[in-house]
């Protein structure tokens, strides 16, 4: 039994704490936000997506990003600023956006996603673990024939990887999800995808951790470290807390991980990708499946009787302000795909925002860095944090135990940009 300190109380931190505590370790979680928080793990689209086997850094994304970034309502926007870290990250992203990178990354993302889905099935089967898991699949809704052709190519690649995918015309799409009227050329259906209610999941995990004796330090920031050679001895925290000692540490601070790790000799290039969501508590129609508006890059998820719309990737630093122009881009896309909905449906709805930690190659950082022997890094999941949370937690527990990870982590090594 070891003393484990986990830095970060988002989905990755809580899942890491869950599997470590389940292995019998004494676990402490340090979180910079208060217990009643609404960060990236709470207001997201709640999707578990084996269909997302292509990393963010892929061929064509640089050109598409340059095209979109001049439109503040577009799915992708970089706030212009002179920032050395942003320039370096953008250069590394450009270097990573190759067919070879996608070819190497796709099997790893597939294996992580399927393993995480199995972990979710196991978690949902436990007593008291009701977080609204729905196993009905996902639709990639294509407004145009061109988009359907592009998604059909992706579906062919998915099937070659062992990921089931069906190409549907407009009539078949409407038949599969009669709960909502759609105006599309067709869709691609991924039956192994599923969705859940992220805030309920976070509540369930936190309750389980408290029951297992996990300690929480809320509103607590790590301001420095005490080290001996290549070993961490303590995290130095602000306020009256002082030092927190442990045998092992897990860095799971999301978009704040790079700052937390200062002074440890790590190089974790990340940018915070701000996303937004709006949730209708009484939607005009309620689809049974989650979906993605392909051209608009908007995710749609039924959560009980509510319906959540989320999207955009705004690179604007560690800035949690809500940009109404970005939100307007999401709202304007809805009637194009769901014609029964109106822009007026969103009047008075408070937008949520969250900062997703984005690495330059679109892959998480997961593993032990060379500079610190008793540290595990688990961050940089971008839009896949909730989807890959449980498998990340299980892999963290394996690394803490010193056992070979059940999924090879070579491509995810935290030193790969050092």
Rosetta blueprint (number, residue, H / E / L):
1 X L
2 X L
3 X E
4 X E
5 X E
6 X E
7 X E
8 X L
9 X L
10 X L
11 X H
12 X H
13 X H
14 X H
15 X H
16 X H
17 X H
18 X H
19 X H
20 X H
21 X H
22 X H
23 X L
24 X L
25 X L
26 X E
27 X E
28 X E
29 X E
30 X E
31 X L
32 X L
33 X L
34 X L
35 X L
36 X L
37 X L
38 X L
39 X L
40 X L
41 X L
42 X L
43 X L
44 X L
45 X L
46 X L
47 X E
48 X E
49 X L
50 X L
51 X L
52 X L
53 X L
54 X L
55 X L
56 X L
57 X L
58 X L
59 X L
60 X L
61 X H
62 X H
63 X H
64 X H
65 X H
66 X H
67 X H
68 X H
69 X L
70 X L
71 X L
72 X L
73 X L
74 X L
75 X L
76 X E
77 X E
78 X E
79 X L
80 X L
81 X L
82 X L
83 X L
84 X H
85 X H
86 X H
87 X H
88 X H
89 X H
90 X H
91 X H
92 X H
93 X H
94 X H
95 X H
96 X H
97 X L
98 X L
99 X H
100 X H
101 X H
102 X H
103 X H
104 X H
105 X H
106 X H
107 X H
108 X H
109 X H
110 X H
111 X H
112 X H
113 X H
114 X H
115 X H
116 X H
117 X H
118 X H
119 X H
120 X H
121 X H
122 X H
123 X H
124 X H
125 X L
126 X L
127 X L
128 X L
129 X L
130 X L
131 X L
132 X L
133 X L
134 X E
135 X L
136 X L
137 X L
138 X E
139 X E
140 X E
141 X E
142 X E
143 X L
144 X L
145 X H
146 X H
147 X H
148 X H
149 X H
150 X H
151 X H
152 X H
153 X H
154 X H
155 X H
156 X H
157 X H
158 X H
159 X H
160 X H
161 X L
162 X L
163 X L
164 X L
165 X L
166 X E
167 X E
168 X E
169 X E
170 X H
171 X H
172 X H
173 X H
174 X H
175 X H
176 X H
177 X L
178 X L
179 X L
180 X L
181 X L
182 X L
183 X L
184 X L
185 X L
186 X E
187 X E
188 X E
189 X E
190 X E
191 X L
192 X L
193 X L
194 X E
195 X E
196 X L
197 X L
198 X H
199 X H
200 X H
201 X H
202 X H
203 X H
204 X H
205 X H
206 X H
207 X H
208 X H
209 X H
210 X H
211 X H
212 X L
213 X L
214 X L
215 X E
216 X E
217 X E
218 X L
219 X L
220 X L
221 X L
222 X E
223 X E
224 X E
225 X E
226 X E
227 X E
228 X E
229 X L
230 X L
231 X E
232 X E
233 X E
234 X E
235 X E
236 X E
237 X E
238 X L
239 X L
240 X L
241 X L
242 X E
243 X E
244 X E
245 X E
246 X L
247 X L
248 X E
249 X E
250 X E
251 X E
252 X L
253 X L
254 X H
255 X H
256 X H
257 X H
258 X H
259 X H
260 X H
261 X L
262 X L
263 X L
264 X L
265 X L
266 X L
267 X L
268 X L
269 X L
270 X E
271 X E
272 X E
273 X E
274 X E
275 X E
276 X E
277 X E
278 X E
279 X E
280 X E
281 X L
282 X L
283 X L
284 X L
285 X L
286 X L
287 X L
288 X L
289 X L
290 X E
291 X E
292 X E
293 X E
294 X L
295 X L
296 X L
297 X L
298 X E
299 X E
300 X E
301 X E
302 X E
303 X E
304 X L
305 X L
306 X E
307 X E
308 X E
309 X E
310 X E
311 X E
312 X E
313 X E
314 X E
315 X E
316 X L
317 X L
318 X L
319 X L
320 X L
321 X L
322 X L
323 X L
324 X H
325 X H
326 X H
327 X H
328 X H
329 X H
330 X H
331 X H
332 X H
333 X H
334 X H
335 X H
336 X H
337 X H
338 X L
339 X L
340 X L
341 X L
342 X L
343 X H
344 X H
345 X H
346 X H
347 X L
348 X L
349 X L
350 X L
351 X L
352 X E
353 X E
354 X E
355 X E
356 X E
357 X E
358 X E
359 X E
360 X L
361 X L
362 X L
363 X L
364 X L
365 X E
366 X E
367 X E
368 X L
369 X L
370 X L
371 X L
372 X L
373 X L
374 X L
375 X E
376 X E
377 X E
378 X E
379 X E
380 X L
381 X E
382 X H
383 X H
384 X H
385 X H
386 X H
387 X H
388 X H
389 X H
390 X H
391 X H
392 X H
393 X H
394 X H
395 X H
396 X H
397 X H
398 X H
399 X H
400 X H
401 X H
402 X L
403 X L
404 X L
405 X L
406 X L
407 X L
408 X L
409 X L
410 X H
411 X H
412 X H
413 X L
414 X L
415 X L
416 X L
417 X L
418 X L
